[in-house]
Amino acid sequence: MSIPTLFLRSLFALGLILLCCCSLVTLPQLPPGEMLTPVTTTLPQTPFAVHPDGTALASVREDGLWWVPLDGRAAYRLSERHPTALSWNPSGERLALVTVANNSSSLQVITLTGEVVATEELSGFASDLIWRNVHEILLLTQKLTRYSFGGNLEMSLQVWHENQPLQRESIHSVTLKKSTLALGERLFTVPSLQLSPWGDEILFERIHDPPQFPVYQRMVVRHLDSGEERALEATPLLSPPARYSADGEAILYADGDGKLLSLSLWPQGKMPELLFEPEVLARQLTLNADGSRGWRDGALWQGKTRLWSWSEVEAVKYAAGSFWFRAGKKIFRLEGDREATLSPLAALDEGQRNKLLLLRRWRSNGLITPADYNIRFEEILR
């Protein structure tokens, strides 16, 4: 091993020691074989984004957005902006960031060197964003108009394509009561955006506020190419975001009453399946790839078994086969828990995938039944 390599690794190790020593965060007692490794500093209540290969992350500091390699190389600043949302494209070559100022949002796309590829002003407040592929970004935005009796909240899906004008489509509008408006900025955190493992659908939540009943949110699946939507289960407002299953045929969600449920998307009308007992709270929810392990209400669970808890955690992500935690001014990676992140769809060749994507669109449009889809699915895989 060369002297420069040894020097860089020594500096990285020293930095990790300083992070631990200077942190006021109390680490939990972990089972043998697992360890929480501090990887960088960050500002509280700011987003961070793990690079797709897990070798680096982007985090927000006092002087802007930083690129932080985890292999001992020096960190450097990517942007002077302080984003409210971050997302890497699938190749890990570009980073999308949303910033908010004066009740409006802007999107910026940058490279690993901080070079600005594109900047777009958005209509409304961007609550979430995700890359559909290496050239396309999906954003959910909301715009609130206040009146004497309450307000109107309009939700839009905005699509950024490289070298094309920004596209915007209004997908939901709701009248809000005065009592609902009292929730303030928390209203804008409701819609989360999940991309199907197939890349052809999105899962999100929209707010409903009937005059004589409590406000609630409802999960919706939308096919991106056809625009077909299906309203799914209702959950209490501010319930944690739902998640697609690994094969994209079901969603996992918390019902706000302590239950973690799995809802099969096909056939329609099927009752949700209870995954965990009612006494296992699920007001917060971050799951691994297959849903077998998850962070719920300050604790890590394996199925119905509580493994360990950590009250100081403010945000949790699952990315690159690991759980990542933001606690105080530090970001930690859970070592010893890494798993393969290959989707069950990874075994499909391009021809099989394209045929199945077409069948999924037909199923979404009602041109074939779920039973027809399952038969053709098995035929294509033979």
C-alpha positions as CSV (number, residue, x, y, z in Angstrom):
1,M,0.0,0.0,0.0
2,S,1.4,3.4,-1.0
3,I,2.2,6.1,1.6
4,P,-0.3,8.6,0.2
5,T,-3.0,5.9,0.5
6,L,-2.0,5.1,4.1
7,F,-2.0,8.9,4.9
8,L,-5.5,9.4,3.5
9,R,-6.9,6.4,5.3
10,S,-5.3,7.6,8.5
11,L,-6.8,11.0,8.1
12,F,-10.2,9.5,7.5
13,A,-9.9,7.3,10.6
14,L,-8.9,10.3,12.6
15,G,-11.9,12.2,11.4
16,L,-14.2,9.4,12.4
17,I,-12.7,9.4,15.9
18,L,-13.1,13.2,16.2
19,L,-16.7,12.9,15.1
20,C,-17.4,10.4,17.8
21,C,-15.6,12.3,20.5
22,C,-17.0,15.7,19.7
23,S,-20.6,14.4,19.3
24,L,-23.1,14.9,22.1
25,V,-25.1,12.0,20.7
26,T,-25.4,9.0,22.9
27,L,-25.0,5.8,20.8
28,P,-27.3,2.8,21.5
29,Q,-26.2,-0.6,22.6
30,L,-26.0,-2.8,19.5
31,P,-26.0,-6.6,19.0
32,P,-22.7,-8.3,18.2
33,G,-21.5,-7.8,14.6
34,E,-23.2,-4.4,14.1
35,M,-21.7,-0.9,14.6
36,L,-22.8,2.7,14.0
37,T,-20.1,4.5,12.1
38,P,-20.2,8.3,11.9
39,V,-19.5,9.4,8.3
40,T,-19.9,13.1,8.3
41,T,-21.3,16.2,10.0
42,T,-24.5,18.0,8.8
43,L,-27.0,20.6,9.9
44,P,-30.0,19.4,11.9
45,Q,-33.2,19.0,10.0
46,T,-31.6,19.1,6.6
47,P,-31.7,16.4,3.9
48,F,-28.8,14.1,2.9
49,A,-28.5,11.8,-0.1
50,V,-26.5,8.6,-0.3
51,H,-24.7,7.9,-3.6
52,P,-26.2,4.9,-5.4
53,D,-23.1,2.8,-4.9
54,G,-22.9,3.7,-1.2
55,T,-19.3,5.1,-1.4
56,A,-20.2,8.8,-0.8
57,L,-23.0,11.1,0.2
58,A,-24.2,14.7,-0.2
59,S,-24.9,16.6,3.0
60,V,-25.7,20.1,4.0
61,R,-23.3,22.2,6.2
62,E,-23.2,25.8,7.3
63,D,-21.6,27.0,4.0
64,G,-23.6,24.9,1.6
65,L,-23.9,21.4,0.1
66,W,-20.9,19.1,0.3
67,W,-19.7,15.9,-1.4
68,V,-18.4,13.5,1.2
69,P,-16.5,10.4,0.0
70,L,-16.4,7.6,2.5
71,D,-13.1,6.1,1.3
72,G,-10.7,8.7,2.8
73,R,-10.7,11.1,-0.1
74,A,-11.2,14.8,0.8
75,A,-14.7,16.2,0.9
76,Y,-15.5,19.4,-1.0
77,R,-18.3,21.8,-1.5
78,L,-20.7,21.3,-4.4
79,S,-22.9,24.3,-4.0
80,E,-23.5,27.3,-1.8
81,R,-27.2,26.4,-1.7
82,H,-29.0,24.9,1.3
83,P,-31.5,22.5,-0.3
84,T,-34.6,21.1,1.2
85,A,-34.6,18.0,-1.0
86,L,-31.9,15.9,-2.7
87,S,-31.8,13.0,-5.2
88,W,-29.0,11.3,-7.1
89,N,-29.7,10.0,-10.6
90,P,-29.4,6.2,-11.1
91,S,-25.9,6.5,-12.5
92,G,-24.7,8.7,-9.6
93,E,-23.3,11.2,-12.0
94,R,-25.8,14.0,-11.3
95,L,-27.5,15.4,-8.2
96,A,-30.9,17.2,-8.2
97,L,-31.6,19.6,-5.4
98,V,-34.6,21.7,-4.5
99,T,-34.3,25.0,-2.6
100,V,-37.1,27.1,-1.2
101,A,-37.3,30.9,-0.9
102,N,-40.2,33.3,-0.6
103,N,-42.8,30.6,-0.9
104,S,-41.4,29.3,-4.2
105,S,-39.1,26.5,-5.1
106,S,-36.3,26.0,-7.6
107,L,-34.7,22.9,-9.1
108,Q,-31.0,22.7,-9.8
109,V,-29.1,19.8,-11.4
110,I,-25.4,19.6,-10.8
111,T,-22.5,17.2,-11.6
112,L,-20.0,15.7,-9.2
113,T,-17.8,18.7,-9.7
114,G,-20.6,21.2,-8.8
115,E,-21.1,22.2,-12.4
116,V,-24.7,23.5,-12.9
117,V,-26.4,21.5,-15.7
118,A,-29.8,23.1,-15.3
119,T,-31.8,25.5,-13.2
120,E,-35.6,25.7,-13.2
121,E,-38.1,27.8,-11.3
122,L,-41.0,25.6,-10.0
123,S,-44.6,26.5,-9.5
124,G,-45.4,26.0,-5.9
125,F,-43.5,24.3,-3.0
126,A,-41.7,21.0,-4.0
127,S,-42.3,18.4,-1.3
128,D,-40.4,15.5,-3.0
129,L,-38.5,14.6,-6.1
130,I,-37.1,11.5,-7.7
131,W,-35.2,10.5,-10.9
132,R,-37.2,8.2,-13.2
133,N,-34.1,7.6,-15.3
134,V,-30.8,9.3,-15.9
135,H,-32.4,12.1,-17.9
136,E,-35.8,12.6,-16.2
137,I,-36.8,14.0,-12.8
138,L,-40.3,13.8,-11.3
139,L,-41.4,16.4,-8.7
140,L,-44.5,16.8,-6.6
141,T,-45.3,20.5,-5.9
142,Q,-48.1,22.2,-3.9
143,K,-49.5,25.7,-4.1
144,L,-51.6,27.2,-1.4
145,T,-54.1,30.0,-1.9
146,R,-55.6,31.4,1.2
147,Y,-59.2,32.7,1.6
148,S,-61.3,34.0,4.5
149,F,-62.9,30.6,4.9
150,G,-59.7,28.5,4.6
151,G,-57.7,27.8,1.5
152,N,-57.2,25.8,-1.6
153,L,-54.3,23.5,-2.1
154,E,-53.3,22.4,-5.6
155,M,-50.9,19.5,-6.2
156,S,-49.0,19.2,-9.4
157,L,-46.7,16.7,-11.0
158,Q,-43.8,18.5,-12.7
159,V,-41.4,16.6,-15.0
160,W,-37.9,17.8,-16.0
161,H,-36.3,16.3,-19.1
162,E,-32.8,17.3,-20.1
163,N,-32.9,20.0,-22.8
164,Q,-36.7,20.3,-22.8
165,P,-39.1,22.7,-21.2
166,L,-40.4,21.9,-17.7
167,Q,-43.8,20.1,-17.9
168,R,-46.5,20.6,-15.3
169,E,-49.8,18.8,-14.7
170,S,-52.3,19.6,-12.0
171,I,-53.3,16.2,-10.4
172,H,-55.3,17.2,-7.3
173,S,-57.0,20.2,-5.7
174,V,-58.6,20.4,-2.3
175,T,-60.4,23.0,-0.2
176,L,-58.9,23.2,3.3
177,K,-60.6,24.2,6.5
178,K,-59.1,26.9,8.7
179,S,-58.4,24.3,11.4
180,T,-56.3,22.4,8.8
181,L,-54.4,25.5,7.8
182,A,-53.3,25.8,11.4
183,L,-50.9,22.8,10.8
184,G,-48.7,25.3,8.9
185,E,-45.6,24.0,7.1
186,R,-46.3,20.4,8.1
187,L,-49.0,20.3,5.4
188,F,-46.3,20.6,2.7
189,T,-44.5,17.5,4.0
190,V,-47.5,15.2,3.3
191,P,-47.0,14.2,-0.3
192,S,-44.0,11.8,-0.7
193,L,-43.1,10.3,-4.1
194,Q,-42.2,6.7,-4.6
195,L,-41.2,5.2,-8.0
196,S,-42.2,1.7,-8.8
197,P,-39.3,-0.8,-9.2
198,W,-40.5,-1.0,-12.8
199,G,-40.1,2.8,-13.3
200,D,-43.6,3.0,-14.8
201,E,-45.7,4.1,-11.8
202,I,-45.5,6.5,-8.9
203,L,-47.1,6.1,-5.4
204,F,-48.0,9.3,-3.5
205,E,-50.4,10.7,-1.0
206,R,-53.0,13.4,-1.5
207,I,-54.9,15.4,1.2
208,H,-58.7,15.2,1.6
209,D,-60.5,17.6,4.0
210,P,-64.3,17.0,4.1
211,P,-66.2,19.8,5.9
212,Q,-67.8,17.7,8.6
213,F,-65.0,15.2,9.1
214,P,-61.3,15.1,10.1
215,V,-58.7,15.8,7.4
216,Y,-57.0,12.6,6.1
217,Q,-54.7,11.5,3.3
218,R,-55.2,8.8,0.7
219,M,-52.6,6.8,-1.2
220,V,-52.7,7.0,-5.0
221,V,-50.9,5.0,-7.7
222,R,-50.5,6.7,-11.0
223,H,-49.2,5.2,-14.3
224,L,-46.8,7.7,-15.7
225,D,-47.3,7.0,-19.4
226,S,-51.1,6.5,-19.5
227,G,-52.0,8.9,-16.6
228,E,-54.4,6.3,-15.1
229,E,-54.8,6.7,-11.4
230,R,-56.1,4.4,-8.7
231,A,-57.0,5.7,-5.2
232,L,-56.1,3.2,-2.5
233,E,-56.4,3.2,1.3
234,A,-57.0,6.3,3.4
235,T,-54.7,6.9,6.4
236,P,-54.5,9.7,9.0
237,L,-52.8,13.0,8.0
238,L,-49.0,13.0,8.5
239,S,-48.9,9.1,8.5
240,P,-45.5,7.9,7.2
241,P,-45.0,7.4,3.5
242,A,-46.0,4.1,2.0
243,R,-43.4,1.9,0.1
244,Y,-43.5,-0.3,-2.9
245,S,-42.7,-4.0,-2.3
246,A,-39.6,-5.3,-4.1
247,D,-41.5,-6.6,-7.0
248,G,-43.8,-3.6,-7.4
249,E,-47.0,-5.7,-6.9
250,A,-47.9,-4.5,-3.4
251,I,-47.4,-1.5,-1.1
252,L,-46.3,-1.5,2.6
253,Y,-47.8,1.2,4.8
254,A,-48.7,2.2,8.3
255,D,-52.4,2.7,9.1
256,G,-51.9,5.3,11.9
257,D,-53.4,2.9,14.4
258,G,-50.2,1.0,15.1
259,K,-50.5,-1.6,12.3
260,L,-48.0,-2.2,9.5
261,L,-49.9,-3.6,6.5
262,S,-49.3,-5.0,3.0
263,L,-51.8,-4.1,0.3
264,S,-51.7,-6.1,-2.9
265,L,-52.3,-3.8,-5.9
266,W,-53.8,-6.5,-8.0
267,P,-56.6,-7.6,-8.1
268,Q,-58.3,-4.5,-6.9
269,G,-60.4,-4.6,-3.8
270,K,-58.3,-7.1,-2.0
271,M,-58.1,-6.6,1.8
272,P,-54.7,-5.5,3.3
273,E,-52.6,-8.1,5.0
274,L,-51.5,-7.5,8.6
275,L,-47.7,-7.8,8.8
276,F,-47.1,-6.8,12.4
277,E,-49.3,-6.9,15.5
278,P,-51.3,-3.8,16.5
279,E,-49.1,-3.1,19.6
280,V,-46.1,-2.6,17.3
281,L,-46.4,1.1,16.5
282,A,-45.7,2.3,13.0
283,R,-46.1,6.0,13.1
284,Q,-42.6,6.3,11.5
285,L,-41.5,3.8,8.9
286,T,-38.3,3.1,6.9
287,L,-38.0,-0.4,5.4
288,N,-35.2,-2.4,3.8
289,A,-35.6,-3.7,0.3
290,D,-37.9,-6.7,1.1
291,G,-39.6,-5.1,4.1
292,S,-38.2,-7.7,6.5
293,R,-36.3,-5.1,8.5
294,G,-37.4,-1.6,9.3
295,W,-37.1,1.5,11.5
296,R,-40.3,2.2,13.3
297,D,-40.9,4.8,16.0
298,G,-37.3,5.0,17.3
299,A,-36.4,1.4,17.1
300,L,-35.0,-1.1,14.5
301,W,-37.2,-4.2,14.1
302,Q,-36.6,-7.6,12.4
303,G,-40.1,-8.8,11.7
304,K,-41.9,-8.6,15.1
305,T,-38.6,-8.6,17.1
306,R,-37.3,-5.3,18.4
307,L,-33.6,-5.3,18.0
308,W,-32.5,-2.0,19.5
309,S,-33.8,1.6,20.0
310,W,-32.2,5.1,19.6
311,S,-34.3,8.0,20.8
312,E,-32.0,10.7,19.3
313,V,-32.6,9.7,15.6
314,E,-34.2,12.5,13.6
315,A,-34.1,11.0,10.1
316,V,-33.5,7.5,8.6
317,K,-32.8,6.4,5.1
318,Y,-32.3,3.0,3.6
319,A,-29.9,3.1,0.6
320,A,-27.1,1.1,-1.0
321,G,-28.0,-1.9,1.2
322,S,-27.7,-0.1,4.6
323,F,-29.6,2.0,7.1
324,W,-28.3,5.6,7.5
325,F,-29.3,7.8,10.4
326,R,-29.1,11.5,11.1
327,A,-28.8,12.2,14.8
328,G,-27.9,15.7,16.1
329,K,-25.2,17.1,13.7
330,K,-24.0,13.7,12.6
331,I,-24.8,11.1,9.9
332,F,-24.2,7.4,10.8
333,R,-24.1,4.2,8.8
334,L,-25.2,1.0,10.3
335,E,-22.3,-1.4,9.6
336,G,-22.8,-5.2,9.6
337,D,-26.3,-4.9,8.1
338,R,-25.5,-4.5,4.5
339,E,-27.4,-6.7,2.1
340,A,-27.6,-7.2,-1.7
341,T,-29.9,-4.6,-3.2
342,L,-30.5,-6.3,-6.5
343,S,-34.2,-6.1,-7.4
344,P,-36.0,-9.3,-8.2
345,L,-36.5,-7.7,-11.6
346,A,-32.7,-7.5,-12.3
347,A,-32.8,-11.1,-13.8
348,L,-35.0,-9.9,-16.7
349,D,-33.4,-9.2,-20.0
350,E,-34.3,-6.1,-22.0
351,G,-36.8,-7.9,-24.2
352,Q,-38.6,-9.5,-21.2
353,R,-38.7,-6.2,-19.4
354,N,-40.2,-4.3,-22.4
355,K,-42.9,-6.9,-22.9
356,L,-43.9,-6.9,-19.2
357,L,-43.9,-3.1,-19.1
358,L,-46.4,-3.1,-22.0
359,L,-48.5,-5.7,-20.2
360,R,-48.4,-3.6,-17.0
361,R,-49.7,-0.6,-19.0
362,W,-52.5,-2.7,-20.5
363,R,-53.4,-3.9,-17.0
364,S,-53.4,-0.3,-15.7
365,N,-55.8,0.7,-18.5
366,G,-58.1,-2.2,-17.9
367,L,-57.3,-3.8,-21.3
368,I,-56.3,-7.1,-19.7
369,T,-57.2,-8.6,-16.3
370,P,-54.8,-9.3,-13.5
371,A,-55.3,-13.0,-14.2
372,D,-54.3,-12.5,-17.9
373,Y,-51.2,-10.5,-16.8
374,N,-50.1,-13.3,-14.4
375,I,-50.5,-15.9,-17.2
376,R,-48.5,-13.9,-19.7
377,F,-45.9,-13.1,-17.0
378,E,-45.2,-16.8,-16.5
379,E,-45.0,-17.4,-20.3
380,I,-42.5,-14.6,-20.8
381,L,-40.3,-15.9,-18.0
382,R,-40.1,-19.4,-19.4
